[in-house]
């Protein structure tokens, strides 16, 4: 069963097309990461999911209900962390937890205090004295304490230093799997996503480039580094090459094809090379290879 179903989404800002006929699903109990360069529609998708924005065409469903008209019962099942979240900065950590608890009948403050204990802050510390990254984790702790079935998180690790990001990501994945939570998230820090997500959705301007389990994507999408014997030779791209980056005699060849298929493709064009090797990629490497560097 799907927690989120988006069907044939098309959206414009004025005359500018953001995307057309975008469709994807998020399976219950899974963590899906949405990746894309700036301007490809990540925040637009988040805003459609939370009902702040109505798509030009198409629809999104959360637990079977259109996001433009979600019932109170379904809203209680959803926790949102939105970039630039608003908090009551005059409160301290203890006060804001008590304040929020009054609005949620299923409030469970255990994950809130577990998460905050990892930030090395005291219960009496005011939010106004905390860093941007610490405040974002307070917001997330408050969302976890609501005990939602679905978490929609926009740039969840914004402002955290590398050590705290790693600690938090490990906590979030363990929490989600233990409690069978579904997560739909974006982040500009792709290394974080690789450690967290089950499935990846990679968007380019106006289209989806990849949508599959992350392990499947990382096993299928490959980078081959090639050193040309004759630097002036040009490789004519066709369907086998997803992307080709060339600097002088060095080629980065991105593809879903096998090594044998790529070598056969090069031989068919009369390309002569001194070396040919597959490079093991991180998710960030694969993202750049798929979407191009510029």
N, C-alpha and C positions, 0 to 999 in steps of 0.2 A: 504493500500500500504506500501511496505517496503522501508526504506531508505537504509538499509544494508541487503544483502543476502550473506551468506557464505555457500558454498556447498562442502561437502566432502573434507575438507581441511586435507591434510597430509603434515607434514613437518619434515625433519631431519636436524640436524647439524652434518655433517659427518655421522657416523653410529648411532648416538643417535636419537631415535625417540622422538619428542616432543608431537605430537598427530597424530591420524589417523582418517580419515573420520569424522572430526568435522564439524557440520552444525548448523547454527543458523541464526535468522533473527532479525532485529530491526525495529519495526513498526514506521512509521512517527508520530512525536509528542510525543513519549515516551522517557523515560530516562532509559537506561539499564546499570546495573552495572556488570562488569566482575570481579569475585572473584576467587582467587586461590593462593595456596602457591607459594613460590619462585621456579622458574623452571618449572612451569606447562604450560607456553606458553602465558602469558598475553601480554608481550612486543612483542613477536613474532607476535601475532594477530594484535596488533597495527601497527607494521611495515609492515605487509601484507596489511592492510587497507590503509596506506598512500603511498603504492607503493614502499617503500624502499626495500622490500623483496618479492621475488617470491616464492610462496609455491611449495613444491615438487610435489604435486598433488592437484587438486581441484581449486576452484576460489572464489573470493569475488567480489560482485557487489555493487556499490554505485549508487543509482538512475538508476539502470539498466546497468551501464557501468562497465566493468572489471577494477579493481583497478590498473592493470598493464598498462592500456592505457586509462586513463581518459581524456576527452576533457577539454579544458580550461574553457568552460562554466560551466561544472559540478564542476571543481576544485574551481571555485569562490563560490560555494555553501557550501564548506567544510572549517571548521576551525580546525586546529590541535594544541593541546598543548602536546608537547613531553617532556618526562623526560630529564633533562639536556638541556633545551631550550637555544638557543643562542640569546643574546641581545647586543645592543651597549651600553656598560656600561658607556661610556664617556658622554652620553646624559642625560639630566634631563627628568622628567616626561612629561613636556610640549613639549619639543623638539622631543621626540620619538613618541608622538602622532601625531604631525604635519608631521613628516617624513613618518610614515606609511600611513597616510591619502592620500598621493599622489598616492599610488598604487591601491587604491580601489574606484571605481566610486560610490559605494553605502555606502560610509563611514558614520557612525553615531556615533559621539563621546559621546553621552549621557550616554550609559552604562559604557563606560571607566571611565568617571569622577565620575559617581555614585559609582562605585566600588572602585576607588582610594580614594574617600572622606572617605570611611569607614576604610581605613588603616591609617588615621591620618598622611599623608605625604603631603608635600607642592609641588606645581607645579615646583619649581626650584630645587628640590632635585635630585641629580644625582643617577642613578641606582647603581653606584659603591659603594655608601654609604648605600645601602639598604640591608636588610637581604635576605637570600635565599627565604623565604616564601613571603616576599613583592615583590621580583622580579618575582616570579611565578604568582602573582596576577596582576602585570603590564602586563605580557605576556597574561594572560587570558583576561584582559580588552581590550587589542589590538585585540584579536580574536573576542570578542563580538562586538567591533566597526566595524568589517568587515561585520557584519550582515549576518553570514552564516546560512544556513538552518540546517546543521548538524555540531555538535561539537564532536570531538574525543579527549578525554582528558585522558592523562596518568599521574596518581598520581597528580591530580589537587590541592590537599591541602598540598602538600609536604612543610614542613618547617613552617607552620602556627601554632601558639599556639591554644589551645582549644577554647578560646573565639572568635578569629578571624575566626577559621574554622567554628564554628556554624553560625556566622554572614554571612560569605561568602556562605555557603551551602544554607541557607534560601534565600539569594539574588538570587543565581543561579537557584534554583527551581522556584521561583516566576517569574524570567525573562523568563525561558524556557517555562513555561505554558502560560504566557501572550503573548509571541511572537510565540507560536506554534513551538518551536525548538525541534529538535531531538538530544539526547545526548547519546553517547557511551563512557563509562568511566571505568577506573580502579582506585583502591586506596588500599593501604595497611592498611588504617585506616577504619575498617569495620563499626564503629559507624557512620562515615560520610555517608556511603552508605545507611544505614538504613533510614536516614532522607531525602535522596535525591531521590532515584530511584523508578521507577514504577515496573520494572522487574529485576530479578536477574538471572545471569548465573554463576554457580559455576563449576569450572574445577578442576579435579584432574589430575594426571600424565597420559596423553594419552586419557582422556575421559571426558565427561560432566556428572556431578553428579546431577545437578538440573538446570532446565530452565523453569521459569514460573513467573507470577506476584508475587511480594514479599509478598503481603498479603496472597495469596494462599499458598505459601511455608511456611510462618510462622504459618498459621492455621493448615496445614497438618502435618508438621514435629514436632515431640514431643520428649521430654526428660522425662523419668520416673526415679526417684531416689528410689532405693530399698535397704533395710537393711536386710541382710540374717540372719536367725536364726543360721545356721551352716555355718561359713565362708569358710569351705573347699569345699562346694558345688560349682561346676562349671556349668555355663549355656552354653549349646551347641548351638551355633549360627545357625540360618537358615534364610530363606528369610524374616522372620518377623522383624529381628533385623538388622538395618543398621549398627550399631556400638554398642559395649559393652565395657565400661571402668570399670574395677574392681580394687578396692584398699581394701584389707582385706575383711571386711564384707559389704562394700559399693559398690553398682552397679549404674552406669549411663547407662541407656538403651535408645538408640536413635532409633526411628522408625517412620514409617508412619501409624502404626496400632493404633487402639483405645485401651483405657484402658482395656476393656473387652477382647479384642483379646490378649493383652500382658499377662494378668492374666491367661487366658486359656492356653497360651503357657508355662508359668512357671509351672502351675499345671500339665501339661502333662509330664514335666520333673521331677516332684517330688520336685521342688524347694520350700523350706519353708522360709517365710520371716516375719520379725517383722513389717516392715512398707513399704508402697507403696504410692508414691505421685508423681503427675505431677509437673514439674518445668516450670515456665514461662520463656522462653528464649529470649534473645536479638538476633539480626542477627549474632553477633560475636559468641555467644554460639552455635547457630545452625550451623554456618560454621565449628567450631571446632568439633562439634559432627558428622557432615557429613564427614569431611575430616580426622578425627582422630587427636589427639594431636601431634603425632610424625610421 
